[in-house]
Amino acid sequence: MTYINDEIIENIKENSDIVSIISDYIHLKKSGSNYVGLCPFHNEKTPSFTVSSTKQIFHCFGCGEGGDILKFIMKKENVDFPDAIKLLANKLGIEIDIEDTKNSTNKDEKEKIYEINKEAARYFLNTLERNKTPLDYLAIRSISKKTRRQFGLGYALNSWDSLYNYLKSKSFSDAEIEKAGLIGKRDNNNGYYDKFRNRIMFPIIDTRARVIGFGGRVMDQKMPKYLNSPDTIVFSKGNHLYGLNLVSKYSNRKRILLVEGYMDVISLFNSGINYAVASLGTALTERQSKIIKRYGDEVYVCYDSDAAGIKATLRAIDTMLKVDLNPKILLLPDGMDPDDYIKRYGPLEFEKLFVNAYNYIDFKIHQLKSEYKIDTLEGKIKFTTEVAKIIRNVKSPIEQDIYIDKISKEVGITREAIEKEIRGNNYNKKSFNYKNKDISEIKPVKSALPPAYYKAEIELIKFMIKEKDYYHYIIERLSIDDFNSKECINIYKQLNILYGSQEIIDEKVLFNKILEIPNLNKNSIDSIFSNSTKYQARDIENIIDDLIKTVTTNNLLMKRDKMLKEIEELEKKSRNAIEDEKFKQLCLDLIHLNNKINLDN
């Protein structure tokens, strides 16, 4: 847990101007005493994002996001509170001191490991300069002296204890060096050995210029190519990106290129391409994707072009999509990696790859074409089935339509057949409209609510019973006050009591308990406990979200009707000053409410 003095936080907030800071991210236009612009947190055409310079807060009437400048930075940059403070302080040129409140020992241990790593990096660098073999190896790979110094490249001797002895001479203890991940205990517990031996060494440096770990590459191809530092209290492979320290220093932050290896990053940097990072020999993580999102407006992936590289690219795409990144893919000739390509063709040819970059959807479809023979009937069916899964998750209906048309023409299958395959039992959160969905198992029932809204409430209750894992997901988003059907309200109350009892409740017990609710419509019971459509697990959340949206939209419409009634009543009568002020406020509220209804739909 990190701690920042409250006085420092207040000082930073007092010295920041919310309009100025947010203007770095979006265009704001003055409107009365406030500023308005297009919300950076959801897609919209009409500005509903408002910034108050007097109150130093922002609020979006479209998606509901709001708060002070720190809340904005946390949301926009995908960072936690301490990192938001650091980012804002950096923008303002204010130096801050962050303390670790967990315990001073932990802080001291981290500082000690930073010292050890820094000393080890210095040792590796000096060792490289004195050894011809690794210098020749880097020269053959066209890595200049300037570049190897910028990356702090070094060399670990082919010795079992040279680094260990050097660090001991600097008064570091065995336990401290071992915690840094640089040495290991011998099998007989008689002494220690260097983990990195006869390798080119790549210091992994964070954006605060601290050495947090190492990667080592062999020059002998008979051994495993890379060895990385183990996870320590200052280093976790899945939380860092190689080369990010130089990207943050030299790049204009408009473009980030994700590659696989250390040498890819270095070769690109050596050729003047200073916006590449690597994922440290692991599959890309969500944490790394969030970091990429913070530093790059345009994100590209360029992994090796072999089968393993393609597979890793597809995994990276899926991980990036989870944090709302839409990467483009650079496709290299067969068998090449970025290091090979830049050496053979040079930086100008490499830059041309960006012009022909695939968007992630086209890349996935391109790979499916190479997997299935679409000139055969079986190949067409398998290809179209897999493509349908990809198109199903495309958020834009227009984009969906373009791909359906494109695939129809390519494989000779009708649009209708492809659309049917896309629909299936799976619905995308954006494209699925619950109000148009036929729910055959819900029987007609008299209700004061419009049928679509009543069905949505019933279906949500059904999910709470039949998909118990989503019970908490629903109640976190809808309270009992959001339901309008008396029957659903009573069932909601009963479920809260039953699930809150911590007892294991099966469906039979639930059925009997719900039957005890007075004046419950029999059709409702039939609808709730009838056999449900079997949805794929990954789609349930999307369907529930659409049901919730249907319920909340109904609430907004009911609120609007009530507001219109009040306005009409006030409009008919001669108003006093208080009533006139209320009338004006209701009219303004109605405009905002209409905007929200239109945006949500």
URNORLIN-V813217 format. One record per helix or strand. SS is the DSSP state (h for helix, s for strand). FROM is the first residue (numbers start at 1). LEN is the number of residues. Records with the same first field share a line. If there is no record, write none. Layout:
# URNORLIN-V813217
SS = FROM-LEN + FROM-LEN
This chain:
# URNORLIN-V813217
s = 2-2 + 29-3 + 34-4 + 49-4 + 57-4 + 66-2 + 99-2 + 154-3 + 183-3 + 192-3 + 199-7 + 211-8 + 226-3 + 242-1 + 255-5 + 276-3 + 298-4 + 328-2 + 358-2
h = 6-9 + 18-6 + 69-9 + 81-12 + 104-26 + 132-9 + 145-7 + 162-8 + 174-6 + 237-3 + 244-7 + 262-9 + 286-10 + 307-15 + 338-8 + 347-6 + 360-12 + 377-16 + 397-15 + 415-9 + 434-3 + 451-16 + 468-8 + 480-3 + 486-14 + 507-9 + 522-8 + 537-36 + 577-24
